[in-house]
């Protein structure tokens, strides 16, 4: 089972076109294209009836008190947690490739809805929690929304795109899907899985300390 992207190399930097935010020399960060990456797959296991795609950042700060604050940085040794950027289920095995920008092309304040195409379903990503209480941006964020790590973070973030091959045509979970709901629901149905990783940072000095 193989997964790849023409938008970035496995283990390499993701372009700003795929991100939610990018570096700005005066304001630290500005919004950008927020396009989902191209993704393609091959060599699926026999019996694959549907696919699940989850993208998560493994380097999100575990505390927000120093995030995007002037005069401080988010330290490299701070414990890190996961931040979900994309959940999509019920992908047809023969749907490869997913074109860049097919499911996200621009930022939607208050979030894109759960509607999807080609019979797929989108789950909630963690911008739902991040923007909670924000009058302009707060809402329900479904589908893909790209990287926007803290502009003062000392480390480069890693974005894991994981593809699961299932023995069932429909992911056995309903309602507003979240990544953990999907992972729990597909236990016992995964024939194989694979992933690629992209890196991204807004802080131009990320990765230079320590």
Secondary structure, DSSP 8 states (H G I E B T S, - for coil): -EEE-SSS-TTSB--GGG-SEEEETTTEEEE-------BEEE---TT--EEEEEEEEEEEES--TTTT-TT--B-TTS-EEEEEEEEEEEE-GGG--B-TTSS--S--TT---S--STT-EE-B-THHHHTTT-TTT-S--BS-------TTBSS-EEEEEEEEEESSSS-S--SS--HHHHHHHTTTTEEEEEEEEEEE-SSTTTT---
